[in-house]
Amino acid sequence: MIHDFKPIFRHSLNADNAFDSICSSCLQTISTEMNEADLFQHERDHECDPMQLFEASYFTDWSRSIAI
């Protein structure tokens, strides 16, 4: 099955005291809510765009991330 995993979401607090939920896989901001608990529904429903994931991995210069 292709959609076998769920990404991890990072929460950040904005200057206006709203919370952002950012997907660790596709790096999209999934939702912005005033109550952090309200982010869960959006995270549960989120699915990364496969084409965006492909493009991100294809155009990434992996040579800079490999320690020698």
C-alpha positions as CSV (number, residue, x, y, z in Angstrom):
1,M,0.0,0.0,0.0
2,I,1.4,3.4,-1.0
3,H,-0.1,5.5,1.9
4,D,1.3,3.3,4.6
5,F,2.7,6.1,6.8
6,K,1.6,9.3,8.4
7,P,4.0,12.2,8.5
8,I,5.0,14.0,11.7
9,F,3.7,17.5,12.1
10,R,5.6,20.3,13.6
11,H,3.7,23.0,15.5
12,S,4.9,26.6,15.7
13,L,3.4,29.5,17.5
14,N,3.0,32.7,15.5
15,A,3.4,36.3,16.6
16,D,-0.4,36.6,16.7
17,N,-0.6,33.5,19.1
18,A,-2.0,31.3,16.3
19,F,-0.5,27.8,15.8
20,D,0.7,26.5,12.5
21,S,0.9,22.8,11.7
22,I,3.6,22.0,9.2
23,C,4.0,18.5,7.6
24,S,7.5,17.1,7.9
25,S,7.2,15.2,4.7
26,C,6.0,17.8,2.2
27,L,6.7,20.9,4.2
28,Q,3.3,22.4,3.6
29,T,1.5,24.4,6.2
30,I,-1.5,22.2,6.8
31,S,-3.5,24.6,9.0
32,T,-3.4,27.7,11.2
33,E,-5.6,27.7,14.3
34,M,-5.9,29.8,17.4
35,N,-6.3,26.6,19.5
36,E,-3.5,24.1,19.1
37,A,-5.9,21.1,19.7
38,D,-7.9,22.2,16.6
39,L,-4.9,21.3,14.4
40,F,-5.4,17.5,14.9
41,Q,-8.4,17.2,12.5
42,H,-6.5,18.8,9.7
43,E,-3.4,16.7,10.4
44,R,-5.5,13.5,10.4
45,D,-7.1,14.4,7.0
46,H,-3.8,15.5,5.4
47,E,-2.3,13.5,2.5
48,C,0.9,14.7,0.9
49,D,0.8,15.3,-2.8
50,P,2.9,12.5,-4.4
51,M,4.0,14.8,-7.3
52,Q,5.2,17.4,-4.9
53,L,7.2,14.8,-2.9
54,F,8.7,13.5,-6.1
55,E,9.7,16.9,-7.3
56,A,11.2,17.8,-3.9
57,S,13.3,14.6,-3.8
58,Y,14.3,14.8,-7.5
59,F,15.5,18.4,-7.4
60,T,17.3,18.1,-4.1
61,D,21.1,18.3,-4.2
62,W,21.8,15.3,-1.9
63,S,25.5,15.8,-2.2
64,R,25.4,18.7,0.2
65,S,23.6,16.6,2.9
66,I,26.1,13.7,2.9
67,A,28.9,14.0,5.5
68,I,32.3,12.9,4.2
